[in-house]
Amino acid sequence: MHESTILRRAAILAALLIGAAFFVQPLSAAEQQLAQGSPPAASSPSAAPKPGSTDYVEARIKSLHDQLKITPAQEQQWSAVAQAMRDSAKATGALIAERSKKAKSMSAVDDLQSYQAIAKAHLDGINKLVPAFQALYAAMPDAQKKIADSVFARRPTRPAAKQSG
C-alpha cells in the first residue's frame, strides 16, 4: 500500500474519531438490530450499520434517547439534539464520500484541504450540538444529569502508549 493511501485513510479515520462520545461509541448488538428495523436479537457483526450511515446515526440517536431516559416533557429539547446529530452526520458523510471518490486523483494539497473541510464540518456540527444538548441537560433533574454524565464519561478505549525506557 502506498504511503499516500495510508495517510489518506488515517486522515479519514481521524476525522471519524474526533467526534463526541455518541458518534464514536460502537453500536451494541441491540442497537445494530434496531438500526435494521428488527427487535434486538443475536446478530452477526457483518450486519452492523456503517459508522456515519443514516442507519447508524438513527440507531445511535435511539440508543442515547433510551440511555438518557428522555421523558415526554424533554422531547422538544431532545429533537434539537437529534437533529444536530443528523445534520452533522449528513455534512461530514457527504465530505467523506466525496473525498473517497477523489482519493486517487488528489494532490497532497487537495488531500489536506479535504481533511480540513471534514474537520470543519465536524466542528460546525459540534458547535450546533453543544447548545442543543445544554438546553436538554438544563431541563434534566439531577438524577438524570448523573446518567448523562455517566453516558458521556464512556470513551472508546485506546491501547496504552508504550513507555520507552
N, C-alpha and C positions, 0 to 999 in steps of 0.2 A: 504494500500500500504506500502511495506517495506521501511525503511529509505534508504537502498542502492539503491532501484529502483528510489526513489525520487531524490537522489543525482546524479545518472546516467543521469536521464532526465534533471536535472538542468545543468549538465556539457555539455550535448549536446546542450541545448538551449543557454547556454553561448557561446559556440563555434560559433553558428549560428549568435549570436547578436554582436560579436566582429567586424564584417565586416565594410567595407567602406559604406558610405551613400547609394550608389546604390545597395548594396547587401541586405540591411536590410529594405529599404522602401517597404511598401506593394504595390502591383500592383493595379492600378486603374481598374475599370470595363473595360475600353477600352483596357488596357494592357492585361487583362485576356482574352478578346475576341481575341486579336491579337495572343496571345500565342496558342490559339486553332485553328488558321488559318482562323478565320472568321472576318468580319468587326465589328468594335465596335457597340454594341447594348446592350440592357438590358441583364444582365447575372445573374445567380444565384451564390451565394458565394461558393457552393459546386463544381462549375466548375472551380474554381481558380487553377492554377498550383501550385504545392507544392514548397515552397522556396528551392532552391538548385537543382530543377529538370531542365532538359535541356530546357523545355518549359518556365519555369520561367526565367532562365538566358537569353534566347533569347528575351523574351518579355522585360526584363529589359534593354538589350542592345539596342533594337529598341526604347524603351521609352527614354533612355538617348540620343540616336542619334537625336531624334526629339526635345527633350527639349534643347539640347545644340546647335541646329541648325547647325549641321555639314555640311560643304559645300563640293562640289566635290573636291576642292583643298586640303581638310583636310582628305579625305577618307583614305589615306595611314597611317597617324598617328592614325586615328580612328580604323583602322583594328588592329593595335597593341594593343590598349586599349581593344577592344572587345575580342581579342584572350587571353589576360591576364585574363579577366573576365571568359572566358570559361575554361581555364586551371585551374584556382583557384577553380572554382565550381566543376570541374571533380575530382580534387585531394581531396578536403575536402569531397565531396559527397561520394566518394569511402570509405574513412576512417570512415565516419559516418555510412554508411551502414554496414561495417564490425563490427563496434562497436555494432550496434543494434543486429546483428546476434549473437554475442558472449556475449551479456549483461548478460544472466542468468548464465553463467559459469565463468565470470571474477572475479578474486580476487580484493581486494582493490588496490593492486599494478598494476594489469592489467588495472583496470579502470583509474587510474591516468596516466599510460603510454599511454593509448588510447587517453585520453583527451589531453595529451601533443603532441601526433602526429597530432591530428586535429588542435590544436593551431599553431603548427609549420607549417603545410601545409597552414593554413590561412595566417600566417606571410610571408611565402615564396611567396604566391600569391600577397599580398600587396606589397612586395618588387619588384615584377615584374610589378605590375600595376602602381606604382608611377612614374618610369621613362617614361613609355609609355604615361601616362597622362601628365607628364611635357612637353614632346615633342609636344603633341597636344595643350596644353594650350599655349605654346610659339608661336604657329602658329596662335593663335586666335587674332583678333583685340580687342581693349579694350571693346567695347560694348558686344562682345560675351564672353569675360572673366567675365564681370559682371553677365551675365546669368549663366555661370558656377559656379561662386562664390555663387549665389543665390541657384542654384540647390543643391550644396554641403552643404549649410548652413542649409538645411532642415534636421532635425534629428527626429527620432521617439520620440514621447513624452513619458515620463515616469511619473508615479504618483509622486506627490510631497512627499518628505520624511516627515513623521510626526515628529514634534519637540516636545521633552519632556519638561515638564516644569510645 
